[in-house]
Amino acid sequence: MFQILDTFSDVETDPEIRPNPGFLTSDQWRRAFSRAGFGHAEIAPDIVRIRQIYQHFFTGAICGQKSA
């Protein structure tokens, strides 16, 4: 579904920050939150663990917290 949207695939890429268009991996999200100054970022559910069992699982949420 998303692949038909230009804004999904026609994005500026960067070898370290965003190596390819489309969804970010959980590691890429964690690094993005860290670069934005969030000291703690949590992803739910535990996508890394789930993907060890079912590698086509991609859905989750990320929450970050900035120190005052």
N, C-alpha and C positions, 0 to 999 in steps of 0.2 A: 504494500500500500504506500508506504513512505517513499519508495524508490521512484514513484512517478512525479514527485514534487521536486522542482528544480532546487529549492532551498535545502533539500535533504542531501543532494549529491553535488551541487555546484557550490562548494565551499572552499575557502582558502585552507590549504593543508600546510603542515609544518612537520618535519621529520621527528621532532621530539614532543611537540604538544598535541598535534592532531595529524598522525601520519596518513590517514585515509578518511574519506567522507563517510557519513552515516553515523550510527550510534557509537558513543564512546564506550570503552570497556570499563569495568569497575576500577581498574588500576589507573586508567586515564582520568576518570572522574576524581579519584583521590588526589592525584597530582594537581589537577586543575583547582580543587578546593584549597590545597596547600599553597599554591602560587597566589591564590586570592587572599591568603592570610588566615584561613581557618586552621586552627591548631588540631582540631579533632573532627574527623568525618566518619560517619557510620553509614553502611549500606545494609538495607534490609530487603528481602531475606539475604542470607549468606550465599551470594551468587557463586562465589568461588567454590564453595563446598558442594552446592547443588550441581554445578557444571561438571564435577567429578563423576557424578552419577548420570546426569542427563545433559550432554554438552550443547544442546540447542536451546537452553533456558537463557533468556536475555532480560527479563523484566525485574525491576527493582526500584527502590527509591534511595536517595542519598540525602543525608542531613548533615549540615556542618555547624560548628559552633566557634565563634570568634571570642578570644579573650578580651576582657574590657581594658 
